Amino acid sequence: MDSRVVNKGQLPELLDKLARDHTLIAPVREEENVTLFKKVSGASEVQLDYITSDVSPKGCIFPQTEKTISYTYTGDTLEMKEQDEPPKTVLFGVRPCDINSILALDPVFEGKFLDTYYLEKRKNTVIIGLSCSTILSTCFCTAFNSGPCDGKGADLMFTELGDKYYVEVNTEKGSSLVEAYSQYFSKGDTDKLAKAKEEQAKKLEGQFTRKVDLEGVKQVLDENFELPYWDKVFKKCLGCGICTYVCPTCHCFDIFDYVTGEFTGDRFRCWDSCMFPDFTLMAGGHNPRPSRKERVRNRFMHKLKYHLDRYNLDGCVGCGRCISKCPVNIDITQIIKDLKEVGQNA
């Protein structure tokens, strides 16, 4: 792994150049306290001191709504036009938990049936991570083999250390970007900064107040599908779907056609939620998850079991958004604790 140094005072100029040469997506603050990842025209719009964005940056690669094809019926033939190749994009300022979530999404979309819409965006995107500087009470990424300064999955990983950023160059895409903007990336005293980063990571890891132990949880779920415990949990749930929309690893979607003219139309796909009653409703009227109990159970089974079964990757990254946004305070870490107790008492 290579490493570089960026002087803090030069970062705005670097971001301005990246915005001119690419589509630059970065954290921005809207209204008073809402942080989202959006396309920016320069450094002045970028919110560097955010902790966790309200909505994850997964929408940059897996958009909440996207047009997949346009079609025209001529009377004899049906002509379909695919969307243009996505632009070269730099996704800047991604926290480690959200980088980890993109790694969890990759095998979903590059499985037996390749999802070209996701994969083309993924290929054309350089991910620049940004280490955390503050730990929230809802954070628990360390439970999933990550941490506040973990750069795994980022093309470049920035860690703020005083008046400098220590930059880890992890991939060929990252190396190419460093080469293209070499005037901002010096070799400097990277060994000293690497040690400083390790010390900062240890300090931050000591600030986690939410201790989560996953040992034995999957085994409980493997062996107990019809747990009476779910009868207790689901009664609190409103079925609003907020948890799925803020979750960085949720990937359910729907597809619909929109008629634009007598012989023309567009096809879209948009995020959907397994917490909605009609998500699993079949054409014949049968619904295998007819009540909130089945839907709540499925959500947590997916996060703690099914994703592991399919991809050998956790379906949760410990970002804590579902905890902080749930209007009835359903807490996945409490559910993990309860499931462990079920296993111990079995």
Phi, psi and omega in degrees: 000134177267166178211156181217177178230135174240125176292137185302323181291342180267350183301315179303319180294320177298315180295322178298318180291321178297322180293329178285326187266341183220177164277115181258121177245130187209166178290132177228153179259128176245150184054229184259313189230019182257124178246126180228160172265122182218163174293134181236156179263352180177180186297332185296338181269347188279132178262102185275336187262020178287160179259295174226130179291151181293326175236138185290161179281009180301334181297345177288334180251328178234082189299150179298323173220131177214142176277126182262319178214158168242145183226151178225128177257120185264357185104325178250327183224161175247112180263132180238133180246119176286161179286155180295159177299135182296152182288160173295124189234142170246120178259106189253143171085028184277128179287156184306321180297323181283330172296316180299327181291326178294323175297327178287332179280331186308308183292338178295318186264351178242035179277213183300320178252104186292133176263097187293332180296315178290313188294325178293319178294319180298317181296324185269009183245129171262125182261119176252111181277161178222117181300149178289153174239349180219143179251127177275160179294341181266358182282139174207039183297334181296339178292342184244040175056036176233193180186171186292346179236017183286120182261007181301126180099345178272146174287319172229142178236117180264134173232120181285123179225095182067236182265017181224161169247125172276126187242119175266129180259106191257341185220171176296322178298318178295319179296321180295321179293318178299318180294321182291332181237044188299338181294343181259347185247103179263160179281322170047199179265073186290329180298317180296318180290327178297319177293321178297324178294318179301318179295320179294320180298317179295320179298314180294320180297333177285351182266356180291126179261344182260103182267123184233125180243115184269356184301125177087349183294314181297323179298320177300315181290326177299323190258352186221087178282317184265062179283130174301339181305325183293336176296331179280316186292315189294336184296337178278333189290136177269348184072025185284337178083003181303318182302323182283329181282333178266348181290131181282350181251351177293140186218018176294141177213161177242160178232134178214154178256140180238118182282124181256345180196184183298325183232018183228157178190173179231149174250133181238158163232148183215156178303143174231179182222131177290354178275353180272141184301325185271004181297320181254011180290126183266164184301327181278359178101350180282143177228113182289347175235075190285341183231170179298332179302309181296324182286319177296315179301315181299320181301312183283330173296322179294316183293323190251352182221301190299317181296323176295318180299318187279320190235001183057033178225145178294147178267006178227149180239004176074029181286335177083003182297319183294333178287311185287335184262344183294125183288347180242015172063037170286129190237114182298329180289328175290323178295320176300315179298316180296319180295324176297320179294322177300316180295322181289332182265357183290000000 
